[in-house]
Amino acid sequence: MSNSIKQVKHDFSAAYNQKWPRAYFDAHLSLDYVIPDRAKPVFERILAEYRRVRNKTNLKIIDIGCSYGINAALLRTNLNLDDLYAAYLEPGGPLSRVDLMEHLAFFRNRGLRDDIQFVGLDSASRAVGYALEVGLLQAGISANLEARDLTIEERCDFADADIIISTGCVGYVTAQTFARVYEATAATRPWVISFVMRPYSYGDIAAALQDFGLETRHIEQFRQRQRRFSTPAEQHEILTTMTKCGIEDQVERTTGYIYASCYVSSPPGEVLELSSMANN
């Protein structure tokens, strides 16, 4: 990714590591950040395929870049992202107050599924801590794996994983993080599902996963909206880069939204029977 895109890409970092998620949701709603919601049915479809192929019911999922446990909240309940935006941001909403017990009760009362367990990884320690406190994560690791390896205890938290997911962390983390996570989980050969903002490249990560014997597929029909462009400069730079890289950009030009590509990595022979899904 060019330095010019890094210079104009919207920076959410100020909202990523506060004790409460309100600023995070406010910042994301301002740009109609929808990728966790758009990714949910894709994840559910692939989780169903994993259960079929591996003949498993209870699943352990590692979420790279988990932030406040948004993917866990969506996949372990019937909530959608609009429900979460309303709960956190509407005055008088159930999560609009600074009250841990109310937050804990909110998710508990939504019947958190116990057949899906989440382990979250994020460098934002307060965000991970929140997701742990309200019960969205069964374990959480606050670490920058670009800079260091996992500890023995952290490796134990990752052991026996079934699926590794990410929605938007590529660009903040590289193949280094994915390789360190996968090495700790390789005994169970988990699948990896990543949504990657266009035009970020997934090539280095796919190559790192190939070292563990995984085949990576870019599934075009699972491309999903991520968020609106934040500024004309961001839009110009991303579209210019897409043109230079030979990436078709009509959907970004006509909608004003950045889209994310979907990549699925799995061991050879574990064929995914994935039907077409709409992306609009």
N, C-alpha and C positions, 0 to 999 in steps of 0.2 A: 504494500500500500504506500502510495507516494506521501511525502511529507506535507505536500500541499493539501491533501485531504485531511490529514491529521490536524492541520492548522485551522481548518474551517468546520470540521465535524463538531456537532453539538456536544458540549461537555456537561454530563449529568453528575459529575463527581461530588459536587457540593451537597447533593441530596442523598448520596448513597450510604453514608455511614453515620446517620443520626439514630438516636435511641428509639424514636418512633417513626413509622413509615409515612407520615402525612406529607412531608416535603417531597418524598420520593414519588408518591402517587400524584401530587400536584404538578410536579415537573413533567411527569410522563403524560398526564392527561392534557397538558397544554399543547403537546404535539401529537395527540391521539395515538399514543404508543399502544399497539394492539397485538404485537407478536405473541405474547403468552396465550392470549385468547385464541388467535388464529392457529397456533401450534397445537392447542389442546386436542382437537379431533384427530389430527395426524398422529400425535403421540398415542392416543387411545387405540387407533387402528393398528399401529405398529406393536404396541403392547399386546394386543390380542393375537397378532401373528407370532410374537415371541412365545406366548403361552402355548399356542398350538404347536410350534416347532419344538420347543423344549419340554412340553408337557408339564408346565409349572403353573401354580395358582398364585402363590405369594411372591411378590417381586420386591427387590431392593434396587432403588434407583439412586444414582449419584448425579447431582445437579451442579455442573461447573458454572460458577457465576450466579449462585442461587439468590443473592441479595436477601430480601426479606421473606423468602420462601413462597414467592408468587406461584411458580409452577406446582409446588406441592399443594398449595391451597386449591388450585384449579383442578388438579388431577385426583385429589383425595376427597373432593366434595362435588356437589352439583352447581357450585357457584360459577359465574362467569366474571370476566374482568369488569364489566359495568357494575356488577354487584359489589365488587371490592372498591371501585372508585366511589360509589355512593356511600358505602359503609364508612370509609375513611374520611371523605371530603365533605359530605353534606352536613351542615350544622345540625347537631342533635343525632347524627347517625350513630350506629352502635359502636363504631370504632373511632369516632371523632374526638373522644375524650382520652386524656392520659390516665388510663386505669387498666393496669395489667390484668386484673381479674375479669373485667368486662371483655377484653380482647381474648383471653383464654376461653371464656364461656362462649363467645361468639362462634369460634371454630369448633369447640367441643359439641355445641348444639347443632352444628351442621352435619353431624354424623361422620366424622373423619374416618375414611376407609382404613382398615387395619391390614388389608391384603396388599397394600402398597406402602413400603417404607422408604423414606427419603433421607439421604445423607447429603448435606449441602457443603459446598466449597466456595468461599469468597474471601477476598482480602479485607472486606468491610466487617470488622469484628462486631460492631453494634448491630448491624443488620442480621448477621448470623445468630447473634445472641437473642434477638427478638424472635426470630423464627423458631428457635429452640424453646424459648419460654412459653410461647403460645401453642406448642405442640405440633407445629407443621413439619418439623424435622425430628427424626429420631436421633440423629447425630449431626454435628456441625463442625467444620474445620475452617478456621480463619487463618489463611496463609497465602503468601504470594509464592506460588510454585515456579514462577519464572526465576526466582532468586535462590530457592533452596529446595532440597528434597523433602519428602515426607518423613516424619518421625515414625518410630515403631508403633506407637499408639495410634497415630493417624492411619497408618497402613492397615491396622486391625479394623478401624472404622470402615474402611473401603472394601475389605475382604468380602468375598461371596456376592459381589454385585451382579445384577442381571442386565441392567441398562445404564448407560451413561448418556446424559442429555445436556444440551446447552441451547440457550436462546439469546443470542446477542453478545456473548462474551468474546467471540473471535474478533480479534483486533485489539482487545485489551490483553488477551493471553495468546500464546503461540503453541506450536507443536511441543515445546518443552513441557508445558503444563499437562497437555493431553498424554504425553508419553509417561510422565511420572504417575499420573492417575492410573493409566492402563496397566503399567508395570505392577502396581499394587493389587490389581484385580485380575490379572491375566489368567490365573488358575481356573476361573469360571468362564472365561472368554465372553465377557459381556458385549452386547451390541452397543453401538454409539450412534446417537441421533443428534445432529446439529443443525440449527438454523443460523445462517451466516449472512449478514448484511451485504448485499451487492454494492460494489464490486470487490469486496474482500476475497482473497484467494484462500481456498481450503487445501491446496496442493501439498503444502508441507505437513499439515496434520494428517491428511490421507496417507502420505508416505510413512509417517511415524507409525500409524496404525497398521500399515502393511508389514512393518517389521515384526508385528505381533501376529501376523497371519490373517489379517482382516482384509476383506475386499470392500471398497467404498463405492457407493452408487450415488450419483447426483440425480435426484428424482424431481424432474422438472414440474410435474403436475402438482407437487406439494409446495411450490413457491407460494409465499404468503406475504401480505402487507406487514411491515414493521412499524413505521411511523411516518408522519409528514416530514418533509424537509424543513429544517429550522430557519434557514435564511436563503436568499437567492444565491449567495456565495457558495453555501454548502451544495445546493442543487447544481449549480454550474460546474463545480469541481468534480462532483461524483459523476455527472453525466458525461463530462469531458473524459474522465478516466475510463468509463465504460466504453465510450467510442474508441479510444485508443487501444483498449484491450479486445475489441471486437465483440463486446457483449451487447446483445439486443436490449434497447432501453425504452421501447415505446411505452410500456406500462408506467415507468417512472415519469416520463415526459407528459403523459396524458392525465395521470391521476394526481401528481404532486406528492406522491408517497414513495419512500424508500421501501424496497422489497427485500425479502430474505430468501435465499436458496436453501433447500433441504438436502442434507447428505446423510445417508445411512450406511454404516459399516458393520459387517457381520462376517463370521467365518465362512469359507467356501462350502457350498452344499446346503447351507441354511437359507433356502430360497424364500423370499418374501412375496406373497401373492397380494400385491397392493393394487386395489382398484383405483380408478381415476377419481380425483377429488377436485372440486372447483377452487380456483384462486382468483379472488376479485377484490 
